[in-house]
């Protein structure tokens, strides 16, 4: 094993190089070299004395909406400028206990509301594959940190695809666990019934390891599930799964519309052929309520955001607008100045759909349709299908500033929001490139069936080999 302290120093150095300067990618928003090196020294001492640590000395970057004690947690928002949490997220505590070293906080769309990491108060992050393009969002900084070689593993968060979509844009692996698999304690809430901490990584196996290390019941999170955590994967270089014999892979017709970019479809078709060659049975299936996912999501998520973000009022958190004549004026001035345009837009939408006279027409109806979307998955998995395969995004990464219509931006999540609405696990992995830009393929499984999902993803990853990056 390489010297843990040297590895930590190298990772922090790369983070700093890509943070500052006119050519910087703006991936990192905070580091704390002293704290990270001290943690690396503690890990080195414990590991040297024989303590079992599955992530001993592994540098990890963390999205800026996941609470850490030694670095600020600002959600890339002016309203939380300089805020440092008095406690850490359970996911961070479990990673540290496994030997991981937290080296940086990553840029993101403000309060995780966006699909391009352009709404950050720190400015946009650039895609390491092509700096003129967006890295996706809202966990764009985390995906970019892995793609740029700062770390092999980074934490993100998912509300509607915010790990998988940037992972696809940046050509890395992105995982959304089952809702309840990983504790949300210490994750700044956006949409509480949708949010989940996820992982970006260089490989499926690294993503699997980090996911399972963080998993398990947490008494601090009422939504965490008391479900057995699968065994940690063998990281010693043992052979990957070479066969998918006995696995039935469903191809949802709704995820392959005529509007899907032909080159993206071609890469997906090649990945499907690879799974067939590995012995999987390929069947066409239908998820009939898929077209309703985006409108349902953009009612439920803003409604929950409106409630969750009410606490950011200039009294309990963040800077307060000065010279206000009364409390209401202070609230208005603070929130107008502290929140960016996209966050304000979603708060307004959410407040509207929860208001008297509109709750039943919008929020309650959206929840009913959400149940239909979830039932679609239950029916397909109940019919003998083990895994679903889809594109992760309709297109490769778009240019920074190219998408200005909010609706068009929202549609970039059309293939990912369904997993959050249904609460099922999903993974995106690279399946090739189009015009030099990465394309992601997505695998979805039934609730808490991450082991089967990871097995299929790892077999596909191995079968694609270098072709996944060409």
Secondary structure as UniProt FT lines:
FT   HELIX           4..17
FT   TURN            18..19
FT   TURN            22..23
FT   STRAND          28..30
FT   HELIX           33..48
FT   TURN            49..50
FT   TURN            54..57
FT   STRAND          59..63
FT   TURN            64..65
FT   TURN            75..76
FT   HELIX           78..80
FT   TURN            81..82
FT   HELIX           90..97
FT   TURN            98..99
FT   STRAND          101..106
FT   HELIX           110..112
FT   TURN            121..122
FT   TURN            131..132
FT   STRAND          133..134
FT   HELIX           140..147
FT   TURN            148..149
FT   STRAND          153..158
FT   TURN            162..163
FT   HELIX           164..170
FT   STRAND          173..176
FT   TURN            179..181
FT   TURN            185..186
FT   TURN            192..194
FT   STRAND          196..201
FT   HELIX           204..214
FT   TURN            219..220
FT   TURN            222..223
FT   TURN            245..246
FT   STRAND          248..252
FT   HELIX           253..255
FT   TURN            258..259
FT   HELIX           262..277
FT   TURN            278..279
FT   STRAND          281..285
FT   TURN            288..289
FT   HELIX           290..292
FT   HELIX           293..308
FT   HELIX           309..311
FT   HELIX           327..338
FT   HELIX           341..354
FT   TURN            356..358
FT   HELIX           359..364
FT   HELIX           365..382
FT   TURN            383..384
FT   STRAND          387..391
FT   TURN            400..401
FT   HELIX           406..410
FT   HELIX           411..413
FT   TURN            414..416
FT   HELIX           417..422
FT   STRAND          426..434
FT   TURN            435..436
FT   STRAND          437..444
FT   TURN            447..448
FT   HELIX           450..464
FT   HELIX           465..469
//
